[in-house]
Amino acid sequence: MAGGTAVQNVESQPIEPREVLKSIKLTAQDKATLESIAPIVAGVADIFGRNCEVILHSFEDPGHSVMEIANSHITGRKVGSPITDLGLNVLVQSFANKQDIVGSYYTRTETGKLFKSITILIRNSAKKPIGMLCINIDVSAPLIDFVNDFVPKTEERNQTVENFPTEINELVHSSVEDCMTKINLRKGISAAEKNKMIIAELAEKGVFDIKGAIDIVAGEMGISKYTIYHYIREIKKS
């Protein structure tokens, strides 16, 4: 996808990339949408490590399209940098082929770095393109860099256990089981008081905000749902 290359649309009329961008006008809501996406940039870069550049582009001003960037050392770009020719052609390709995701694809920089990249078009509620999220992984970086980014350090090896339920019942069951195991280990506390503590912890976790959770918890704990309602009322008062 060389810079400046025209792409044919469904009517076989050439589309010039820069002309496409000139036709895009962002509303206040469009800008707010892009701003709400901005935290994703740091999040994606953080999980993939130092050799993953993530860029959020706004189509409001192609000459200063970069509105958020992480790991900018990879290409030397910064907030306010312009869109690239490749970026322009990805935009045109999305127009011509109605693609919102282009890639993954490989590119090589002037300095010889090899990137594996993907570009995701961002549309507003009217399905008009307003920006794009680009992810570039420098696959020419030393392998040890990737190992260091993905292997937990010594102090990070005691990971928190996370449950990945596929059904609501599993989620509630897992939460109840965790709370009961922890609280039932405590000595010198009556069964009723332990039940109340379990209900309090489940309420704090937001379990009872899930539809049908009270019936499930009642069955797991062997108490009536009315007892649970009573405990919840007491907890709210305290």
Phi and psi in degrees as GROMACS dihedral restraints (atoms count N, CA, C in turn):
[ dihedral_restraints ]
;  ai    aj    ak    al  type     phi  dphi    fc
    3     4     5     6     1   -74.0    20    10
    4     5     6     7     1   152.0    20    10
    6     7     8     9     1   -64.4    20    10
    7     8     9    10     1   138.9    20    10
    9    10    11    12     1    83.0    20    10
   10    11    12    13     1    -2.3    20    10
   12    13    14    15     1   -72.1    20    10
   13    14    15    16     1   130.8    20    10
   15    16    17    18     1   -77.1    20    10
   16    17    18    19     1   143.6    20    10
   18    19    20    21     1  -115.6    20    10
   19    20    21    22     1   139.0    20    10
   21    22    23    24     1   -81.8    20    10
   22    23    24    25     1   134.0    20    10
   24    25    26    27     1   -90.6    20    10
   25    26    27    28     1  -173.3    20    10
   27    28    29    30     1   -64.0    20    10
   28    29    30    31     1   -20.9    20    10
   30    31    32    33     1   -98.2    20    10
   31    32    33    34     1    11.0    20    10
   33    34    35    36     1    62.8    20    10
   34    35    36    37     1    25.3    20    10
   36    37    38    39     1   -98.3    20    10
   37    38    39    40     1   131.8    20    10
   39    40    41    42     1   -66.3    20    10
   40    41    42    43     1   140.6    20    10
   42    43    44    45     1  -113.3    20    10
   43    44    45    46     1   122.8    20    10
   45    46    47    48     1   -88.4    20    10
   46    47    48    49     1   128.2    20    10
   48    49    50    51     1   -52.3    20    10
   49    50    51    52     1   -47.8    20    10
   51    52    53    54     1   -69.2    20    10
   52    53    54    55     1   -29.2    20    10
   54    55    56    57     1   -67.6    20    10
   55    56    57    58     1   -36.6    20    10
   57    58    59    60     1   -59.6    20    10
   58    59    60    61     1   -47.6    20    10
   60    61    62    63     1   -65.0    20    10
   61    62    63    64     1   -33.9    20    10
   63    64    65    66     1   -62.5    20    10
   64    65    66    67     1   -27.0    20    10
   66    67    68    69     1   -83.1    20    10
   67    68    69    70     1    -7.7    20    10
   69    70    71    72     1   -92.9    20    10
   70    71    72    73     1   122.5    20    10
   72    73    74    75     1  -120.7    20    10
   73    74    75    76     1   125.5    20    10
   75    76    77    78     1   -92.7    20    10
   76    77    78    79     1   135.8    20    10
   78    79    80    81     1   -89.0    20    10
   79    80    81    82     1   173.4    20    10
   81    82    83    84     1   -61.4    20    10
   82    83    84    85     1   -36.7    20    10
   84    85    86    87     1   -67.6    20    10
   85    86    87    88     1   -37.8    20    10
   87    88    89    90     1   -60.9    20    10
   88    89    90    91     1   -44.9    20    10
   90    91    92    93     1   -63.9    20    10
   91    92    93    94     1   -39.6    20    10
   93    94    95    96     1   -65.3    20    10
   94    95    96    97     1   -37.0    20    10
   96    97    98    99     1   -61.7    20    10
   97    98    99   100     1   -46.3    20    10
   99   100   101   102     1   -63.4    20    10
  100   101   102   103     1   -40.6    20    10
  102   103   104   105     1   -63.7    20    10
  103   104   105   106     1   -34.0    20    10
  105   106   107   108     1   -70.1    20    10
  106   107   108   109     1   -23.8    20    10
  108   109   110   111     1   -84.2    20    10
  109   110   111   112     1   -21.1    20    10
  111   112   113   114     1   -49.8    20    10
  112   113   114   115     1   -40.9    20    10
  114   115   116   117     1   -61.6    20    10
  115   116   117   118     1   -21.5    20    10
  117   118   119   120     1   -62.5    20    10
  118   119   120   121     1   -32.0    20    10
  120   121   122   123     1   -57.4    20    10
  121   122   123   124     1   -53.6    20    10
  123   124   125   126     1   -66.2    20    10
  124   125   126   127     1   -35.5    20    10
  126   127   128   129     1   -64.5    20    10
  127   128   129   130     1   -45.9    20    10
  129   130   131   132     1   -65.5    20    10
  130   131   132   133     1   -43.5    20    10
  132   133   134   135     1   -63.6    20    10
  133   134   135   136     1   -36.9    20    10
  135   136   137   138     1   -65.9    20    10
  136   137   138   139     1   -40.5    20    10
  138   139   140   141     1   -77.2    20    10
  139   140   141   142     1   -29.5    20    10
  141   142   143   144     1   -93.8    20    10
  142   143   144   145     1   -12.6    20    10
  144   145   146   147     1    96.0    20    10
  145   146   147   148     1  -176.2    20    10
  147   148   149   150     1   -67.1    20    10
  148   149   150   151     1   -16.6    20    10
  150   151   152   153     1   -99.0    20    10
  151   152   153   154     1    17.2    20    10
  153   154   155   156     1  -117.0    20    10
  154   155   156   157     1   112.0    20    10
  156   157   158   159     1   -93.6    20    10
  157   158   159   160     1   132.4    20    10
  159   160   161   162     1  -126.1    20    10
  160   161   162   163     1   129.7    20    10
  162   163   164   165     1  -130.8    20    10
  163   164   165   166     1   133.2    20    10
  165   166   167   168     1  -105.8    20    10
  166   167   168   169     1   119.8    20    10
  168   169   170   171     1  -103.6    20    10
  169   170   171   172     1   142.4    20    10
  171   172   173   174     1  -107.9    20    10
  172   173   174   175     1   138.9    20    10
  174   175   176   177     1   -88.0    20    10
  175   176   177   178     1     7.9    20    10
  177   178   179   180     1   -65.1    20    10
  178   179   180   181     1   -40.5    20    10
  180   181   182   183     1  -142.4    20    10
  181   182   183   184     1    97.7    20    10
  183   184   185   186     1   -60.1    20    10
  184   185   186   187     1   -24.1    20    10
  186   187   188   189     1   -73.8    20    10
  187   188   189   190     1   -16.1    20    10
  189   190   191   192     1  -142.6    20    10
  190   191   192   193     1    52.1    20    10
  192   193   194   195     1   -77.0    20    10
  193   194   195   196     1   -26.0    20    10
  195   196   197   198     1   -71.8    20    10
  196   197   198   199     1   112.6    20    10
  198   199   200   201     1  -105.3    20    10
  199   200   201   202     1   -16.6    20    10
  201   202   203   204     1  -154.6    20    10
  202   203   204   205     1   139.1    20    10
  204   205   206   207     1  -149.4    20    10
  205   206   207   208     1   142.7    20    10
  207   208   209   210     1  -126.1    20    10
  208   209   210   211     1   144.8    20    10
  210   211   212   213     1    57.6    20    10
  211   212   213   214     1    49.7    20    10
  213   214   215   216     1   -66.7    20    10
  214   215   216   217     1   -13.8    20    10
  216   217   218   219     1   -64.2    20    10
  217   218   219   220     1   -19.1    20    10
  219   220   221   222     1   -67.3    20    10
  220   221   222   223     1   -42.3    20    10
  222   223   224   225     1  -117.1    20    10
  223   224   225   226     1   -10.2    20    10
  225   226   227   228     1    82.1    20    10
  226   227   228   229     1     5.2    20    10
  228   229   230   231     1   -77.5    20    10
  229   230   231   232     1   167.1    20    10
  231   232   233   234     1  -148.6    20    10
  232   233   234   235     1   172.1    20    10
  234   235   236   237     1   -58.2    20    10
  235   236   237   238     1   129.8    20    10
  237   238   239   240     1    98.6    20    10
  238   239   240   241     1    -6.5    20    10
  240   241   242   243     1   -69.6    20    10
  241   242   243   244     1   155.9    20    10
  243   244   245   246     1   -80.0    20    10
  244   245   246   247     1   165.4    20    10
  246   247   248   249     1   -70.0    20    10
  247   248   249   250     1   150.2    20    10
  249   250   251   252     1   -89.3    20    10
  250   251   252   253     1   166.1    20    10
  252   253   254   255     1   -62.2    20    10
  253   254   255   256     1   -38.3    20    10
  255   256   257   258     1   -62.3    20    10
  256   257   258   259     1   -41.2    20    10
  258   259   260   261     1   -61.6    20    10
  259   260   261   262     1   -39.3    20    10
  261   262   263   264     1   -61.7    20    10
  262   263   264   265     1   -43.0    20    10
  264   265   266   267     1   -73.2    20    10
  265   266   267   268     1   -30.2    20    10
  267   268   269   270     1   -62.7    20    10
  268   269   270   271     1   -41.7    20    10
  270   271   272   273     1   -60.3    20    10
  271   272   273   274     1   -46.1    20    10
  273   274   275   276     1   -64.6    20    10
  274   275   276   277     1   -39.5    20    10
  276   277   278   279     1   -61.2    20    10
  277   278   279   280     1   -37.6    20    10
  279   280   281   282     1   -66.9    20    10
  280   281   282   283     1   -34.5    20    10
  282   283   284   285     1   -68.0    20    10
  283   284   285   286     1   -46.4    20    10
  285   286   287   288     1   -70.2    20    10
  286   287   288   289     1   -40.1    20    10
  288   289   290   291     1  -108.9    20    10
  289   290   291   292     1     4.1    20    10
  291   292   293   294     1    55.3    20    10
  292   293   294   295     1    41.5    20    10
  294   295   296   297     1   -97.0    20    10
  295   296   297   298     1   132.3    20    10
  297   298   299   300     1   -97.5    20    10
  298   299   300   301     1   -19.0    20    10
  300   301   302   303     1  -124.2    20    10
  301   302   303   304     1   122.6    20    10
  303   304   305   306     1  -115.2    20    10
  304   305   306   307     1   120.5    20    10
  306   307   308   309     1   118.0    20    10
  307   308   309   310     1  -175.9    20    10
  309   310   311   312     1   -77.8    20    10
  310   311   312   313     1   156.8    20    10
  312   313   314   315     1  -146.4    20    10
  313   314   315   316     1   164.4    20    10
  315   316   317   318     1  -111.3    20    10
  316   317   318   319     1   140.6    20    10
  318   319   320   321     1  -137.4    20    10
  319   320   321   322     1   157.3    20    10
  321   322   323   324     1  -124.5    20    10
  322   323   324   325     1   134.7    20    10
  324   325   326   327     1   -83.1    20    10
  325   326   327   328     1   170.7    20    10
  327   328   329   330     1   -62.5    20    10
  328   329   330   331     1   -26.6    20    10
  330   331   332   333     1   -88.8    20    10
  331   332   333   334     1     1.0    20    10
  333   334   335   336     1    97.2    20    10
  334   335   336   337     1    -0.4    20    10
  336   337   338   339     1   -71.1    20    10
  337   338   339   340     1   140.0    20    10
  339   340   341   342     1  -103.9    20    10
  340   341   342   343     1   123.2    20    10
  342   343   344   345     1  -109.1    20    10
  343   344   345   346     1   140.6    20    10
  345   346   347   348     1  -103.1    20    10
  346   347   348   349     1   123.1    20    10
  348   349   350   351     1  -130.4    20    10
  349   350   351   352     1   159.9    20    10
  351   352   353   354     1  -146.2    20    10
  352   353   354   355     1   143.7    20    10
  354   355   356   357     1  -124.7    20    10
  355   356   357   358     1   130.0    20    10
  357   358   359   360     1  -118.7    20    10
  358   359   360   361     1   119.2    20    10
  360   361   362   363     1   -75.6    20    10
  361   362   363   364     1   140.7    20    10
  363   364   365   366     1  -111.2    20    10
  364   365   366   367     1   125.8    20    10
  366   367   368   369     1  -115.2    20    10
  367   368   369   370     1   156.6    20    10
  369   370   371   372     1   -88.6    20    10
  370   371   372   373     1  -174.8    20    10
  372   373   374   375     1   -65.0    20    10
  373   374   375   376     1   -19.5    20    10
  375   376   377   378     1   -92.0    20    10
  376   377   378   379     1     9.2    20    10
  378   379   380   381     1    68.8    20    10
  379   380   381   382     1    19.5    20    10
  381   382   383   384     1   -91.8    20    10
  382   383   384   385     1   137.5    20    10
  384   385   386   387     1   -68.3    20    10
  385   386   387   388     1   132.8    20    10
  387   388   389   390     1  -125.6    20    10
  388   389   390   391     1   -12.8    20    10
  390   391   392   393     1  -178.3    20    10
  391   392   393   394     1  -175.7    20    10
  393   394   395   396     1  -154.0    20    10
  394   395   396   397     1   152.5    20    10
  396   397   398   399     1  -109.6    20    10
  397   398   399   400     1   123.2    20    10
  399   400   401   402     1  -116.2    20    10
  400   401   402   403     1   133.8    20    10
  402   403   404   405     1  -122.8    20    10
  403   404   405   406     1   122.4    20    10
  405   406   407   408     1  -121.6    20    10
  406   407   408   409     1   119.6    20    10
  408   409   410   411     1  -104.8    20    10
  409   410   411   412     1   123.2    20    10
  411   412   413   414     1   -79.0    20    10
  412   413   414   415     1    91.0    20    10
  414   415   416   417     1   -78.2    20    10
  415   416   417   418     1    -4.6    20    10
  417   418   419   420     1   -88.7    20    10
  418   419   420   421     1    -2.8    20    10
  420   421   422   423     1   -67.8    20    10
  421   422   423   424     1   155.5    20    10
  423   424   425   426     1   -58.6    20    10
  424   425   426   427     1   140.1    20    10
  426   427   428   429     1   -57.8    20    10
  427   428   429   430     1   -35.3    20    10
  429   430   431   432     1   -61.0    20    10
  430   431   432   433     1   -29.1    20    10
  432   433   434   435     1   -63.1    20    10
  433   434   435   436     1   -42.1    20    10
  435   436   437   438     1   -69.3    20    10
  436   437   438   439     1   -39.7    20    10
  438   439   440   441     1   -60.1    20    10
  439   440   441   442     1   -46.1    20    10
  441   442   443   444     1   -63.7    20    10
  442   443   444   445     1   -31.3    20    10
  444   445   446   447     1   -78.1    20    10
  445   446   447   448     1   -27.2    20    10
  447   448   449   450     1  -105.9    20    10
  448   449   450   451     1   -16.3    20    10
  450   451   452   453     1   -92.3    20    10
  451   452   453   454     1   124.8    20    10
  453   454   455   456     1   -63.5    20    10
  454   455   456   457     1   141.0    20    10
  456   457   458   459     1   -71.7    20    10
  457   458   459   460     1   164.4    20    10
  459   460   461   462     1   -52.8    20    10
  460   461   462   463     1   -45.5    20    10
  462   463   464   465     1   -73.0    20    10
  463   464   465   466     1    -9.1    20    10
  465   466   467   468     1  -104.2    20    10
  466   467   468   469     1     3.7    20    10
  468   469   470   471     1   -79.8    20    10
  469   470   471   472     1   -16.9    20    10
  471   472   473   474     1   -88.3    20    10
  472   473   474   475     1    74.3    20    10
  474   475   476   477     1   -74.2    20    10
  475   476   477   478     1   150.3    20    10
  477   478   479   480     1   -70.0    20    10
  478   479   480   481     1   135.6    20    10
  480   481   482   483     1   -78.3    20    10
  481   482   483   484     1   128.7    20    10
  483   484   485   486     1  -119.8    20    10
  484   485   486   487     1   134.1    20    10
  486   487   488   489     1   -90.8    20    10
  487   488   489   490     1   144.5    20    10
  489   490   491   492     1  -123.3    20    10
  490   491   492   493     1    76.5    20    10
  492   493   494   495     1   -71.5    20    10
  493   494   495   496     1   149.8    20    10
  495   496   497   498     1  -103.0    20    10
  496   497   498   499     1   -11.9    20    10
  498   499   500   501     1  -134.0    20    10
  499   500   501   502     1   154.0    20    10
  501   502   503   504     1   -58.7    20    10
  502   503   504   505     1   -40.0    20    10
  504   505   506   507     1   -57.7    20    10
  505   506   507   508     1   -40.0    20    10
  507   508   509   510     1   -65.3    20    10
  508   509   510   511     1   -41.5    20    10
  510   511   512   513     1   -62.0    20    10
  511   512   513   514     1   -48.3    20    10
  513   514   515   516     1   -65.2    20    10
  514   515   516   517     1   -45.0    20    10
  516   517   518   519     1   -58.2    20    10
  517   518   519   520     1   -45.4    20    10
  519   520   521   522     1   -63.4    20    10
  520   521   522   523     1   -41.4    20    10
  522   523   524   525     1   -64.9    20    10
  523   524   525   526     1   -43.4    20    10
  525   526   527   528     1   -63.9    20    10
  526   527   528   529     1   -44.9    20    10
  528   529   530   531     1   -61.3    20    10
  529   530   531   532     1   -43.5    20    10
  531   532   533   534     1   -61.5    20    10
  532   533   534   535     1   -46.9    20    10
  534   535   536   537     1   -64.8    20    10
  535   536   537   538     1   -44.6    20    10
  537   538   539   540     1   -64.6    20    10
  538   539   540   541     1   -41.5    20    10
  540   541   542   543     1   -61.1    20    10
  541   542   543   544     1   -44.6    20    10
  543   544   545   546     1   -69.4    20    10
  544   545   546   547     1   -46.8    20    10
  546   547   548   549     1   -77.2    20    10
  547   548   549   550     1   -32.0    20    10
  549   550   551   552     1   -69.6    20    10
  550   551   552   553     1   -13.3    20    10
  552   553   554   555     1   -75.8    20    10
  553   554   555   556     1   -16.6    20    10
  555   556   557   558     1   -74.6    20    10
  556   557   558   559     1   136.8    20    10
  558   559   560   561     1   -99.4    20    10
  559   560   561   562     1   156.9    20    10
  561   562   563   564     1    73.3    20    10
  562   563   564   565     1    20.7    20    10
  564   565   566   567     1  -121.9    20    10
  565   566   567   568     1   135.0    20    10
  567   568   569   570     1   -67.3    20    10
  568   569   570   571     1   158.9    20    10
  570   571   572   573     1   -60.1    20    10
  571   572   573   574     1   -40.3    20    10
  573   574   575   576     1   -64.2    20    10
  574   575   576   577     1   -40.6    20    10
  576   577   578   579     1   -68.7    20    10
  577   578   579   580     1   -37.9    20    10
  579   580   581   582     1   -63.0    20    10
  580   581   582   583     1   -42.0    20    10
  582   583   584   585     1   -59.8    20    10
  583   584   585   586     1   -42.1    20    10
  585   586   587   588     1   -64.5    20    10
  586   587   588   589     1   -39.5    20    10
  588   589   590   591     1   -66.4    20    10
  589   590   591   592     1   -38.4    20    10
  591   592   593   594     1   -63.8    20    10
  592   593   594   595     1   -46.2    20    10
  594   595   596   597     1   -61.5    20    10
  595   596   597   598     1   -40.4    20    10
  597   598   599   600     1   -62.2    20    10
  598   599   600   601     1   -42.6    20    10
  600   601   602   603     1   -69.2    20    10
  601   602   603   604     1   -39.3    20    10
  603   604   605   606     1   -64.2    20    10
  604   605   606   607     1   -39.5    20    10
  606   607   608   609     1   -63.8    20    10
  607   608   609   610     1   -40.0    20    10
  609   610   611   612     1   -64.7    20    10
  610   611   612   613     1   -34.2    20    10
  612   613   614   615     1   -76.4    20    10
  613   614   615   616     1   -10.0    20    10
  615   616   617   618     1    84.8    20    10
  616   617   618   619     1    14.4    20    10
  618   619   620   621     1   -60.0    20    10
  619   620   621   622     1   -38.0    20    10
  621   622   623   624     1   -78.0    20    10
  622   623   624   625     1    -1.9    20    10
  624   625   626   627     1   -79.8    20    10
  625   626   627   628     1   -11.9    20    10
  627   628   629   630     1   -84.6    20    10
  628   629   630   631     1   129.5    20    10
  630   631   632   633     1   -59.0    20    10
  631   632   633   634     1   128.9    20    10
  633   634   635   636     1    84.8    20    10
  634   635   636   637     1    -0.3    20    10
  636   637   638   639     1   -65.6    20    10
  637   638   639   640     1   -36.4    20    10
  639   640   641   642     1   -61.9    20    10
  640   641   642   643     1   -41.5    20    10
  642   643   644   645     1   -63.9    20    10
  643   644   645   646     1   -40.0    20    10
  645   646   647   648     1   -67.0    20    10
  646   647   648   649     1   -44.9    20    10
  648   649   650   651     1   -63.4    20    10
  649   650   651   652     1   -41.7    20    10
  651   652   653   654     1   -58.4    20    10
  652   653   654   655     1   -43.3    20    10
  654   655   656   657     1   -66.6    20    10
  655   656   657   658     1   -39.5    20    10
  657   658   659   660     1   -66.6    20    10
  658   659   660   661     1   -38.8    20    10
  660   661   662   663     1   -91.5    20    10
  661   662   663   664     1   -12.7    20    10
  663   664   665   666     1    73.0    20    10
  664   665   666   667     1    32.0    20    10
  666   667   668   669     1  -127.1    20    10
  667   668   669   670     1   166.9    20    10
  669   670   671   672     1   -81.1    20    10
  670   671   672   673     1   156.1    20    10
  672   673   674   675     1   -67.6    20    10
  673   674   675   676     1   -24.3    20    10
  675   676   677   678     1   -70.2    20    10
  676   677   678   679     1   -33.3    20    10
  678   679   680   681     1   -64.5    20    10
  679   680   681   682     1   -40.4    20    10
  681   682   683   684     1   -63.7    20    10
  682   683   684   685     1   -44.9    20    10
  684   685   686   687     1   -58.0    20    10
  685   686   687   688     1   -41.1    20    10
  687   688   689   690     1   -61.9    20    10
  688   689   690   691     1   -45.9    20    10
  690   691   692   693     1   -63.0    20    10
  691   692   693   694     1   -41.2    20    10
  693   694   695   696     1   -62.5    20    10
  694   695   696   697     1   -41.9    20    10
  696   697   698   699     1   -62.0    20    10
  697   698   699   700     1   -42.5    20    10
  699   700   701   702     1   -63.2    20    10
  700   701   702   703     1   -40.9    20    10
  702   703   704   705     1   -64.4    20    10
  703   704   705   706     1   -41.2    20    10
  705   706   707   708     1   -65.8    20    10
  706   707   708   709     1   -32.3    20    10
  708   709   710   711     1   -74.2    20    10
  709   710   711   712     1   -31.5    20    10
